[in-house]
Amino acid sequence: MFRRLRVLIPLILVAAVGCSASPGSSSAPEGPTPVPGGSQPFAGELAGISFKNGPMEAADFQCPPDVPVHEIAPAETDTPLVFEPAFLEPEFQVERTSGVAVCGDRPISFAITAVRNGEDRPATLTISRYASFVASSQGEPPDAFQEVTVGGRTAVLIRQTHHASAAPDGEHLVWRLVIPEDFGMTVIQAEGLNREELLDVAARLAEEEVTSAAEQLERLRARNRELETLVAELDAKVKELEFRNRYLAERLSPEDRVVDLINPNYPPAVGGEPGWEYHQTLTADLDGDGVDERVSVTTNAFWMPDEKEFGWDDGHPWHVYVEEPDGTRTYLFSNWVQLGRLDVILDREGPGLFIVYWRAGGLVIYRATYQGPDQFRTVLSFEIPLSDFATWADITMFFD
């Protein structure tokens, strides 16, 4: 992997904001600081980048030798190493885009190669980005290195003498530009471009980076506004629920919720006996003793055998009781129900029963906990006042 990176990686260029150079001049860019000459390859630090005499290695990326390096598609990761090459068009056409090299789960390099054809002077441009602050001097001597100003940053311009190429007028056409970045460095390697053309490419890349950053910032701001709206809506819901909880807590303190639903004026009755034909049952182990009990709901509505239905008065006495296998009964509800009815529902979240009291004034739900014969506790769980409810849209369909 790194052998291939050594070929693709020119030198390191990190995001720039603009490039300063003297137009139309082959002299050093504005503010250059020449490095003392010599014939030995340069090794040392310039512009925060450590140049070494030798190829880049895994250690330069802080990638442990036992951690595999692999490639993923650029779209599969969100990293500042990846950039859009559209700013090169139409002068250059992208010839190749590399994958993103990843050490473990950390992106470490990305590169594109573009070409310029149909001109008096064809050119090849490779822009690479590395998550490293170590670069190879590629055998170039110190006097090939110059510090230049790129978008307000100090960068390194390298005249590649080992790959000598010159225009008919003697202009040098092989360069590398290394710009330090927060993530490491960006390297632009150019063949067929003079110094001014290379710096112009760097300026366009910097402008594209600024534009992309501004667009991303605006997207983040828009998303932040969406999240702020969502948070405000959720906060309003939370406040509403807190208000409702406080309201219920005030109405239903633990002491106030315990109720007695047994009225001694209505003696116990047994479902299924004459006059108490309205009889509904459910079976469950209510007290956790491993033996099922039977719950009964009964009232003295009039059974009409011919019509196979019950006849109702404005009110009836109702009873809810739990019956043990030996016939022992414990009454949970014995009272008059005016213009209403009772339903019983098993509470599957815990041992207990819900007694649902439908009445003219609304809906009341009680919860009864049964612990054995004559051992039970009933509390008021919820109460809904009388309100409007859905009715048939076309009541005439029930008539001839």
N, C-alpha and C positions, 0 to 999 in steps of 0.2 A: 504494500500500500504506500509506504513512505518513499519507495523508489520512484513510484509514479508521481507522488507529490513533488519530489525533487525536480522532476522534469517540468511539471506544470507550474510550480511556484516560481515566479520571477523574483520580485522583492515585495516588501510588505507596504501596502498603502491603506491607511485607515481613513475613515470618512473625513472629507475636507469640506470647507465652506467656500473656498475660492482659491485661485492661484495667482500669484504675482510674478510677472516676468517682464522683461524689456522687449516689447514687440519688435520684430524684424531684426533682432540682434542675436548673434551667436555667442555673445559674452555671457558670463555667469548671471543667473537670475538675480532679482533685486535682493540685496542683503546677503549674498553668498559668503560663506566662511570656508575658504580653501583649507583642505587637510594637507599637511606637509607630505611631499611626494616620497616615492620609494618604489623599489621593484618587488618587494615582498607583498603577498596578499594582506589586505587590511584586516585587522582584528581590533575591536574596541567598540565604544558606545558613541552613537550619534543620535541626537533627537529622541533619546529615550529608547532606542533600539540597539540591542547588542549584536554586532556583526562578528561572525566567527569564520575562520578559514576551514571550511568543510561543509558538507551537506547538512540540511536540517534533519533532525532525528525526533523520535517519539518523545524523548525527554524534554525537547525544546517546547513541546505542547503540554508538558506536565502530564503526559500519558504513561502510566506504569507499564512496564514491559509485558506483564501478564494479562493486561486488559486488551481484548480484541478491538481492532479498528475496522469499521465497515462503512458502507455508503447507504444513504437514504435519499429519497427524492426531496428536492427543496420544499415542495408543498407539504411535506410531512413534519416540518419543524418550524418553529418561530424563533429565528435567530438573526441578529444584526449582520451576520456574515453574508446572508443572501440579499441580493439587490436586483432590481429590474434593469436590463440593458437597453431599454427603449431609447434612452437619451443618445445612444450612438447612431441611431438611424437618422437620415438615410445614408450618411457617409459610409458607415460600416454595416456589415451584415454579420449577425451572430452565427458562427460556424459550429460552436460546440459549447454546451453547458454541462459542467460536471455535476455529480451528485454532491451531497454534503457529507464530508468525512466526519465520522462520529467515533469518539473514543469512549467506550462504554455507553453512556447516554448523553455525552457532552459534545456538541458540534465543535469541530476544530478547523475546518477549511472548506472553501468554496471557490470556484473559478469559472470564468467564461472566456472564450476565445472568439474574436471577431476579425474579419478581414475587410480590406478596402481594395476593390478591383476597379478596372476601367479608368484608371488615372495614369498620369505619366509616371507616378511612383506608387506601386502597390504597397500595402502595409499590412502587418499582422499585429494585433493588440491582444494581450492576455491580462485580465484583471483578476487578481486573486486576493482572497481575504483569509487571514489566519488568526486563530486564537492563541497567538504567541508573540512575544516581544524579542525573539531571537531570530536573526536572519543570516543567511550565508553571504559572504562577500563574493562568492563565485570566482575566487582567484584574482579579483581586481585589486590593483595597488591603491594605496591611500590617496594618491593625487587624482584618482578617478572619482572620488567622493566629494560632494559639495552639499553643505546645508543650505536649503532654500526656504523661503516663506511660502506656504500654501494655505490660503484661507486663514491667515492669522496664526497658523501653526508652523513650527519648524519641521520640515521634512528633509529627506535625503535624496538628492539627484545623483545618479551614478552613470557615468559615461563608460559604456561597456567596450573596453579596448580589446578584449579577447575575441570579440565577434565584430571586428571592424567592418563597417559598411558606410559608404559615403555617397552623397549625390554627386553629379557631374561637377557641381560648383565646389565640392569639397566639404559640404555640410555633413556632420556626423548624424547617422540615422539609427543607431542602436542604443537604447536608453532603458534604465530602470528608475522608477520613482517609488520611494518608500515613505508612507505617511503613517505616523503613529495614530492608533485609535484607542478608545476606551477598552475595546475587547481584544486588542492586539495590534494588528497592522493590516493595511491594504497595500498591495504591490501591483504596480502597473509596469508591464514589460512591453516595450514597443520596438518593432523592427520596421523600418521604412518611414518613420516619423522623425522630424527634427525636434529640437528641444521645445520650441514654441508650440508646435502641434501637440506634443505630449502634455504640456501644461494646460493647453486648452481642453483636452480630454478630461484631465483631472478637475478643471473648473466646472465642466458640464456635469461630471459625476457628483461633485459637491453640491451643485445647484439642484440636481435630482434628489439628492439625499435630504436637502433642506425642504424641498417641496413635499417629498414623501413623509417626512417627519411632521410637517404641518398638517397634511391630510390625515395622518394617523392620530395626531393630537385632536383634530376636529372630530374624528370618529369616536375617540375615547370620551370627548366632552359630550357628544350626543348620547353615547351609551350611558354616561354618568347621569345625564339629565333623565333618561328613561329609568335608571335605577333609583334616582331620587324620587321620581313620581311614584314608582312601585313601593318604595319604602314609606312614603307619605300615606299611600292607600293602606298598606299593612298596619302602619301605626294607628291610623284611624280605626281600623277593625279591632286592633288590640285594645284601644281605649274603649270602644263600644263593648267589647266582651268584658273588660274589667268593670265597666259600669254595671253591666247586667249581673256579673258575679257579685258585686257589692250589694246590688239590689236584692238578689236572691238570698245572700247571706244575712242581710238585715231582716228579710221576711221569714227566713227559715234557719234560725239558729238551731244547733243540735238539740237544745232543750225543747224548743217550740215544735220541732218536727214530729216528735212522738205523738201518736194519736191513738184513740180508743174508738174502734168502729163497731163495738158491740152495744146495741141498745136493748136493755132488758125488757122493753115493751114488746119485742118481737121474739117470741120463744124459738129456739132452734127447730129447724125443719130438716127433713132428709130427702134429698133428691131422688126422684123415681117413685116415691110413695104417692098415693092418690091425692090429687090436687097440686102436686109438685112435679108434674111431668116435664117441665122445662128443666133439663139437667145436663150440664156439660162437665166433662172431666178431663184431667191430664194426670199422668203418672211420672213421678221422679223421686229420686232420693234426696229429700230436702234437708235432712238433718245429718247426712254423711255417715249413717250407721251401716251402710251397705245394703239396706233393705228399702225398696221403693214404697213411697206413700202415694195415696190417691187424693187429688184435690178436686173438690166438687163446687160447682156454681149452680144455684137453683133459685127459682122464684115461682110464684103461684099464678102465672099467666094461664089463660084458659086454653086447654088443648081441644081443638075442634077436629075430631077424627075424619069427618066427611071432607072437610076442606084441606086436611093435612097441614094445618098451620095453627099458630097460637093467636088468641085474641087478647088484646091489651086494654087495661084501664089507664087512667092518667098516672097512676102510681102503683107500685107493688112492693111487698117486703122481699128483700134479697138476702141470701146467705152464701158465704164462702167458708168452706171448712176443709181441714186436712184429716184424712182417715188412715189410721194404722192398719196393718194386716189383720190385727185381732179385733177390728171394728171400733176402736177408741177414736172419738172424734174431737177435734179442737177447732172451734169456730174463730175465724179471723174477721169476719164481717157479718153482722146481723142488724139490718136497719132498713128503713123505708127509702125507696128511690123514686123520686117524683119526676115524671117525664124523662126517663133515662134508662140506663142498663149498666151491667157490669161485665167486664171481660177479665180473664186471668191469663197472664203470660209468664212463662218460666224465665227467670233471669239467668242466662247461661254464663255471665261473667262471674257469678258467685252464687252460693246457695241462697235461694230466695224466690219470691213471687212478686210480680207486679199486678196489682189490682187496679184496673183501668175503669174509672167511674165516669161514664158519659152522662152528662146531665144538661138541663136546659141552660144553666148558667155558664157552661163551658166544659172543660175536661180536667179531671183531677187524677193524678197517678200516685198510688201508694205502693210502698215496698214492704213486704212482710217477710221476716226471717223466722223460720220455724226450727226449733231445736229439740223438739220432742213434745209429747202430750202436755197440753196446757202451758207450754213454754214457747213464747213467740214475742216478737217485737214488731210493731208496725209504725212506719214513719211516712210523712208526706214528702214525696220526692219531687213533684212538679205540679204546677197548676197553670192552666191556660184559660183566661177569661173568655167569655162569649165573644165571637167575632164572625165576620163573614167567611163563608167557605164556598168552594166550587159546587155548582149545581148543573143539572143536565142542560145542555145547550138547546136541545129540541125535546121538550117534554111531551109533545104531541105524538111522538113515535110509540108511546106506551098506550095510546088509545086508538080505537077503530075510527 
